Structures are given as structure tokens and as C-alpha cells.
Amino acid sequence: MEKLVGYRKCLTEQIVILEKILMKNKDLVSILKVLESIGIDNCYVGADSINQTVFNYYHGYQFNYGIKDYDVVYFDDDLSYEKEDKVIKVIKNRLGILSNMVDVKNEARVHLWYNEKYQTKREPYSSVEDAIASWGATITCVGVRMKNCKLEVYAPYGLEDIFGMIIRPVKKDFSKEMYDERAIRWQKKWPMLKKIEW
């Protein structure tokens, strides 16, 4: 079967093609449906599980190849660990066997633990979309969610790089070393990827 081609198409066509590809990943579809049924405001599945599903499609690999987890992100002004833990438990309880495959984070409180863990001065995000736009590479900065059984896509840098298999840096919250390490790791698994230097 001929592969769907999203590269150099208009954004509307790219979103349709992205949905067709992502819907082939049964684990991702199950997670998206559960999240829609729970109804958490401003919640997306994003980052590597999205771009790696696309990488796997174009490489002819199993759809879950290389995906270590599915990042579920949302935004809640309540910065307490207790509230985030409650949301994590609600999501994981509904996911059943897939619960070990998700990493749930309230992006409003990332700076609290990230700065302590990595000795950085990351500023608080203003929204979940602000967080998604900061994820290190343009192909990582994609979030998806289901609304009325239809995929909604947030892609602040568009989808051209994901379909062109291009790793391009987003320098907001990433260092050159972090970017290079990620790019090298990805290219070993998905050799069609092309890296734009920092």
C-alpha cells in the first residue's frame, strides 16, 4: 500500500493525514478516547509518542516501536502535588493495562520540580500550549486530543518538519547538548531523520 504523504501539503491536508496515521496506533487511540471521556480541560497527548508514531509509519516499523511512554499534559492553576496526583490516579485508573504507558504532568507546576532536579531557571508556563511550544524540537512540539471523536491538533511550528522527517531545534528550554543527544538517539532508531544543526 502506498504511504500517505504529508510533506509540502497545506496544513489542512496535513492534519487529515496526521489523523489517519495516528489512528493506526491502537494504544494512542485508546488513550485519546479515555482522556476524552474523562473530560479534563486543556489536556493533550504530545511529544515523542506523536512524532514517533509518524516516524514508525514512514519507516514501516510497528507503531509502538521506540515509544517509551505517552505524555499526557494538561494545565491546572492548582500547583499542589496532591491535586496533580489525584488527576494522575483518575487517568491511570481509567486506562487499565495502558496505565503504565502514560506519563501525566500538570504543565503549570513543571518549573517547581524541573528547576530543582536539573538546577535550571525555567520560567513557569502560562498554558499547556506554551509548554508544548517549548519541547526542544519542532517535531516534538505537537499535541493532539479527541473532541467529539475527531482529532484536534496543536502544532505551533506546523507539521512540515514531522512529515519531512526533519529534526529542528526549539531553543527556548533546551540546551544544545540536550538537543544533540536526542537527535543522535532518534537517528539511530529512525535513520531517515535529518538533523538541522543547532
Phi, psi and chi 1 to 4 in degrees:
 res  aa     phi    psi   chi1   chi2   chi3   chi4
   1 MET       -  135.3  177.8 -179.2  -80.6      -
   2 GLU   -69.7  138.8 -168.1  171.6  -33.7      -
   3 LYS   -71.8  146.6  -62.6  -91.2 -170.5 -137.8
   4 LEU   -70.2  137.4  -64.3  163.7      -      -
   5 VAL  -115.6  119.3  177.0      -      -      -
   6 GLY  -105.6  -16.4      -      -      -      -
   7 TYR   -65.7  134.5 -170.4   56.8      -      -
   8 ARG    62.7   25.9  -61.1 -172.7 -174.8  -96.5
   9 LYS  -101.6  165.8  -61.7  -79.5  175.9   73.6
  10 CYS   -70.7  158.5   72.6      -      -      -
  11 LEU   -58.1  -38.8 -176.2   58.6      -      -
  12 THR   -59.7  -46.0  -54.9      -      -      -
  13 GLU   -65.1  -39.4  -72.9  179.9  -87.5      -
  14 GLN   -62.5  -39.2  -72.4  178.1  -26.6      -
  15 ILE   -64.3  -40.7  -70.4  170.7      -      -
  16 VAL   -62.7  -44.8  169.9      -      -      -
  17 ILE   -66.2  -42.4  -67.6  166.6      -      -
  18 LEU   -58.3  -44.8 -179.2   67.5      -      -
  19 GLU   -60.8  -43.2 -179.7  173.0   18.1      -
  20 LYS   -61.6  -40.2  -73.6  178.7  179.8  175.8
  21 ILE   -70.2  -48.1  -67.6  171.2      -      -
  22 LEU   -63.5  -32.8  -64.7 -177.7      -      -
  23 MET   -68.9  -11.3  -68.3  -57.3  110.6      -
  24 LYS   -79.2  -17.6  -64.9  175.5 -175.4  -65.1
  25 ASN   -89.1   99.1 -177.9  -27.0      -      -
  26 LYS   -63.5  -35.6  -59.5  -53.8  178.4 -163.7
  27 ASP   -64.0  -44.7  -70.4  -16.6      -      -
  28 LEU   -61.3  -44.5  175.7   59.5      -      -
  29 VAL   -60.5  -43.9  171.5      -      -      -
  30 SER   -60.9  -43.0  -64.5      -      -      -
  31 ILE   -64.6  -44.7  -68.1  165.0      -      -
  32 LEU   -60.9  -40.9  -72.0  168.1      -      -
  33 LYS   -66.7  -41.1  -73.8 -179.9  177.0  177.1
  34 VAL   -63.9  -45.1  165.9      -      -      -
  35 LEU   -61.7  -39.4  -67.7  173.2      -      -
  36 GLU   -63.5  -40.5 -179.2 -178.2   20.9      -
  37 SER   -69.2  -30.2   72.6      -      -      -
  38 ILE   -73.5  -36.1  -66.8  171.1      -      -
  39 GLY    77.2   36.4      -      -      -      -
  40 ILE   -74.6  127.1  -62.0  169.7      -      -
  41 ASP   -64.2  143.5  -70.8  -23.5      -      -
  42 ASN    53.5   49.5 -121.1   -2.2      -      -
  43 CYS  -116.6  134.2 -177.8      -      -      -
  44 TYR  -133.2  156.3  -66.4   88.6      -      -
  45 VAL   -99.1  130.2  178.0      -      -      -
  46 GLY  -147.4 -173.3      -      -      -      -
  47 ALA    69.9 -137.7      -      -      -      -
  48 ASP   -61.9  -34.3  -66.5  -11.2      -      -
  49 SER   -64.8  -25.9   60.7      -      -      -
  50 ILE   -79.5  -55.8  -55.0  -54.3      -      -
  51 ASN   -66.0  -33.6   61.3   46.1      -      -
  52 GLN   -72.8  -28.1  -69.5  170.5    8.9      -
  53 THR   -62.6  -41.5  -64.1      -      -      -
  54 VAL   -67.6  -44.8  175.5      -      -      -
  55 PHE   -55.1  -46.3  -60.0  166.3      -      -
  56 ASN   -63.3  -38.4  -71.6  -24.9      -      -
  57 TYR   -60.1  -48.8  174.2   76.0      -      -
  58 TYR   -73.9  -23.6  -73.3  115.8      -      -
  59 HIS   -88.5   -9.0  -78.7   80.0      -      -
  60 GLY    75.5   24.7      -      -      -      -
  61 TYR   -92.3  167.7  -61.4  164.2      -      -
  62 GLN   -57.2  146.0  -63.5  -85.6  -28.3      -
  63 PHE   -67.7  -21.8  -79.3  101.9      -      -
  64 ASN   -98.2    4.6   58.7    0.5      -      -
  65 TYR   -58.7  130.0  169.3   77.3      -      -
  66 GLY    77.9   -9.1      -      -      -      -
  67 ILE   -85.3  110.5  -61.5  173.8      -      -
  68 LYS   -84.4  -26.9   74.2  174.3  178.8   50.7
  69 ASP  -164.5  170.8   60.2   24.4      -      -
  70 TYR  -111.1  114.5  -68.0   81.6      -      -
  71 ASP   -79.0  117.4  -68.8  -60.2      -      -
  72 VAL  -106.8  118.9  174.9      -      -      -
  73 VAL  -124.4  144.8  -65.9      -      -      -
  74 TYR  -148.8  178.4   68.8  100.0      -      -
  75 PHE  -135.7  122.2 -163.9   88.6      -      -
  76 ASP  -138.7  126.8 -175.5  -17.9      -      -
  77 ASP   -66.2  -15.6  -70.4  -35.6      -      -
  78 ASP   -74.1  108.2 -177.0  -24.8      -      -
  79 LEU   -90.0    9.0  -59.9 -175.8      -      -
  80 SER   -73.9  144.3   68.9      -      -      -
  81 TYR   -61.9  -36.1  170.3   77.6      -      -
  82 GLU   -60.9  -41.4  -68.6   74.3   20.5      -
  83 LYS   -67.8  -44.2  177.6   67.0 -177.4  -66.4
  84 GLU   -61.8  -42.7 -176.8  177.9   36.6      -
  85 ASP   -61.3  -37.6 -169.8   51.9      -      -
  86 LYS   -63.2  -44.5 -177.3  178.1  176.7 -175.4
  87 VAL   -63.7  -43.8  172.6      -      -      -
  88 ILE   -57.1  -45.5  -69.5  168.6      -      -
  89 LYS   -66.4  -40.0  -74.5  176.0  178.1  166.1
  90 VAL   -59.6  -48.1  166.3      -      -      -
  91 ILE   -64.2  -49.8  -68.7  171.1      -      -
  92 LYS   -64.6  -37.2  -71.9 -167.3  171.9 -118.8
  93 ASN   -62.9  -35.0  -75.0  -21.5      -      -
  94 ARG   -78.5  -22.2  -69.3  -71.3  -61.5  -83.2
  95 LEU   -85.1  -16.0  -76.4  171.2      -      -
  96 GLY    58.7 -123.8      -      -      -      -
  97 ILE   -61.9  -24.0 -163.2  166.0      -      -
  98 LEU   -84.2   -2.8  -71.4  172.9      -      -
  99 SER   -60.6  -30.8   64.8      -      -      -
 100 ASN   -75.3   -9.7  -68.4  -30.4      -      -
 101 MET   -94.7   -2.5  -68.1  -68.9  -63.4      -
 102 VAL  -111.9  145.9  -63.1      -      -      -
 103 ASP  -121.9  109.2 -177.7   19.2      -      -
 104 VAL  -100.8  130.6 -178.3      -      -      -
 105 LYS  -140.2  137.3  -75.5 -169.3  176.0   59.7
 106 ASN   -84.9  108.6  176.2    7.4      -      -
 107 GLU   -66.3  -16.6  -67.6  -66.1  -31.6      -
 108 ALA   -67.7  -23.2      -      -      -      -
 109 ARG  -113.0    8.3   59.1 -178.3  -49.8  -82.3
 110 VAL   -57.9  -42.3  164.8      -      -      -
 111 HIS   -60.0  -27.1   65.8  -73.8      -      -
 112 LEU   -64.0  -45.8  -62.3  175.6      -      -
 113 TRP   -93.5  -30.8   58.7  -96.1      -      -
 114 TYR   -65.0  -45.7 -168.7   94.0      -      -
 115 ASN   -63.5  -37.4  -70.9  -21.4      -      -
 116 GLU   -69.7  -44.0 -175.7  176.0  -34.8      -
 117 LYS   -67.6  -41.0 -176.9  174.7 -179.5  178.2
 118 TYR  -109.7    6.0  -64.2  104.1      -      -
 119 GLN    54.0   49.4  -58.8  -58.0  -56.5      -
 120 THR  -118.1 -179.1   60.3      -      -      -
 121 LYS  -126.1   47.0  -66.1 -178.3  179.3  175.2
 122 ARG   -62.2  132.0 -179.7  173.4  -73.6 -168.0
 123 GLU   -78.0  153.2  -66.6  -66.4  -42.7      -
 124 PRO   -62.4  144.6  -18.2   28.2      -      -
 125 TYR   -78.6  149.8  -64.6  124.4      -      -
 126 SER   -91.5  -15.8   60.0      -      -      -
 127 SER  -164.8  169.4   65.8      -      -      -
 128 VAL   -66.3  -32.9   70.2      -      -      -
 129 GLU   -67.2  -37.2  -69.8   82.0    7.9      -
 130 ASP   -60.5  -41.1 -178.5   31.5      -      -
 131 ALA   -64.2  -48.5      -      -      -      -
 132 ILE   -57.2  -37.1  -69.1  169.7      -      -
 133 ALA   -71.4   -3.0      -      -      -      -
 134 SER  -112.2    9.8  -55.8      -      -      -
 135 TRP   -84.1   29.1  -76.3  -13.6      -      -
 136 GLY    91.8  -36.1      -      -      -      -
 137 ALA  -146.9  146.2      -      -      -      -
 138 THR   -58.2  -34.0   54.9      -      -      -
 139 ILE   -75.1  -13.4   54.1  176.1      -      -
 140 THR   -87.7  -26.4  -52.9      -      -      -
 141 CYS   -80.8   61.8  -61.0      -      -      -
 142 VAL  -137.7  129.4  178.6      -      -      -
 143 GLY  -124.0  142.7      -      -      -      -
 144 VAL  -131.5  152.1  -59.9      -      -      -
 145 ARG  -153.3  162.0   61.9 -173.5  173.5 -165.7
 146 MET   -99.9  133.9  -71.0  -76.4 -127.9      -
 147 LYS  -134.9  118.6  -70.4  -76.6 -177.7  174.9
 148 ASN    53.4   44.2  -59.3  -43.4      -      -
 149 CYS    63.1   18.6  -61.8      -      -      -
 150 LYS  -121.1  140.4 -175.1   78.2  176.9  143.8
 151 LEU   -76.3  130.5 -164.8   73.1      -      -
 152 GLU  -107.7  138.1  -72.4 -172.7   -6.5      -
 153 VAL  -122.1  132.4  178.1      -      -      -
 154 TYR  -115.0  114.8  178.6   71.3      -      -
 155 ALA  -140.0   87.2      -      -      -      -
 156 PRO   -61.4  -21.8   21.2  -32.0      -      -
 157 TYR  -108.6   14.4  -54.1  103.4      -      -
 158 GLY    78.2 -171.3      -      -      -      -
 159 LEU  -118.5    4.2  -62.9  170.5      -      -
 160 GLU   -60.3  -43.5 -167.3   69.3    0.2      -
 161 ASP   -68.2  -37.6  -75.3  -10.3      -      -
 162 ILE   -65.0  -39.5 -158.4  168.6      -      -
 163 PHE   -79.0  -26.2  -73.6  118.2      -      -
 164 GLY   -85.8   -1.5      -      -      -      -
 165 MET    57.9   43.9  -52.8  -69.8  -77.7      -
 166 ILE  -111.2  124.9  -62.1  164.2      -      -
 167 ILE   -93.9  114.6  -49.8  169.4      -      -
 168 ARG  -126.1  132.7 -175.3 -175.9  -47.1  -86.7
 169 PRO   -72.1  146.8   26.0  -32.2      -      -
 170 VAL  -116.5  114.5  173.3      -      -      -
 171 LYS   -92.0    7.9  -59.6  177.7 -178.0 -179.8
 172 LYS   -63.5  -55.6 -178.3  175.8  176.9 -174.6
 173 ASP  -122.6   16.5  -77.9  -24.4      -      -
 174 PHE  -121.0  149.5 -108.2   56.6      -      -
 175 SER   -97.3  164.2   66.6      -      -      -
 176 LYS   -57.9  -40.8  179.7 -177.6 -174.6  -57.2
 177 GLU   -63.4  -43.3  -66.9   72.7   27.4      -
 178 MET   -64.6  -42.3  -68.4  166.1   69.5      -
 179 TYR   -63.5  -48.3  172.6   75.3      -      -
 180 ASP   -62.1  -41.5  -71.9  -19.1      -      -
 181 GLU   -62.7  -44.1 -176.9  -83.9  -34.3      -
 182 ARG   -64.4  -44.9  178.2 -179.6  -77.4 -171.0
 183 ALA   -61.8  -43.8      -      -      -      -
 184 ILE   -62.3  -44.1  -70.6  165.1      -      -
 185 ARG   -62.2  -43.9 -177.0  166.9   29.7   92.0
 186 TRP   -65.1  -44.4  -78.8  -10.2      -      -
 187 GLN   -64.4  -28.1  -73.7  179.3  -54.2      -
 188 LYS   -66.5  -36.5  -75.7  179.8 -178.7  171.5
 189 LYS   -86.1  -34.8  -69.6 -178.7  178.2  176.3
 190 TRP  -128.1   84.9  -63.1  -78.8      -      -
 191 PRO   -65.9  -14.0   17.7  -28.1      -      -
 192 MET   -74.8  -11.7  -69.9  166.8   54.9      -
 193 LEU   -67.6  140.6  -71.4  169.6      -      -
 194 LYS  -115.4  131.8  -58.8  170.7  -77.7  -65.5
 195 LYS  -101.2  129.8  176.9 -171.6  170.6 -166.1
 196 ILE   -88.8  126.4  -56.7  -65.6      -      -
 197 GLU   -67.9  152.2  -66.4  -61.1  -30.1      -
 198 TRP   -56.7      - -174.7  -89.9      -      -
